[in-house]
């Protein structure tokens, strides 16, 4: 089962847009919104509704699995795993007292 993680969506949008050498204005025009409105999505100031997200994903050709999982890099997976291990270790220490 895939756990939905939309926290990285703004960074994913930017990564794919830049990879396609598109400007924010290009994407915004495809979505029928202003460049400023799209910039707010990409910098995390606004959250896209599902319809807008699906349209952006289509324009930028982003695999939905990347959106659903947050497209974590190997380094992010290691960092996240280390954080989880540390948190669990700290919790276990509380029970040892």
TANOR-V404101 format. One record per backbone hydrogen bond with DSSP energy under -1.0 kcal/mol. CO is the residue of the C=O (numbers start at 1). NH is the residue of the N-H. E is the energy in kcal/mol with one decimal. If there is no record, write none. Layout:
BEGIN
CO/NH/E
CO/NH/E
END
This chain:
BEGIN
6/9/-1.5
8/12/-2.4
9/13/-2.8
10/14/-2.1
11/15/-2.6
12/16/-2.5
13/17/-2.4
14/18/-2.9
15/19/-2.1
16/20/-1.6
17/22/-2.5
18/21/-1.4
23/27/-1.9
24/28/-2.9
25/29/-2.7
26/30/-1.8
27/31/-1.7
28/32/-1.1
28/33/-2.5
34/38/-2.1
35/39/-2.7
36/40/-1.8
37/41/-1.3
38/42/-2.5
39/43/-2.1
40/45/-1.6
40/46/-2.0
49/53/-2.6
50/54/-2.6
51/55/-2.0
52/56/-2.5
53/57/-2.7
54/58/-1.8
55/59/-2.4
56/60/-2.7
57/62/-2.1
63/66/-1.4
63/67/-1.2
64/68/-3.2
65/69/-2.3
66/70/-1.1
68/5/-2.7
73/77/-2.4
74/78/-2.4
75/79/-2.8
76/80/-2.9
77/81/-2.6
78/82/-2.7
79/83/-2.2
80/84/-2.4
81/85/-2.6
82/86/-2.5
83/87/-2.5
84/88/-2.6
85/89/-2.6
86/90/-2.5
87/91/-2.1
88/92/-2.5
89/93/-2.0
90/94/-1.2
91/95/-1.1
92/96/-1.3
END
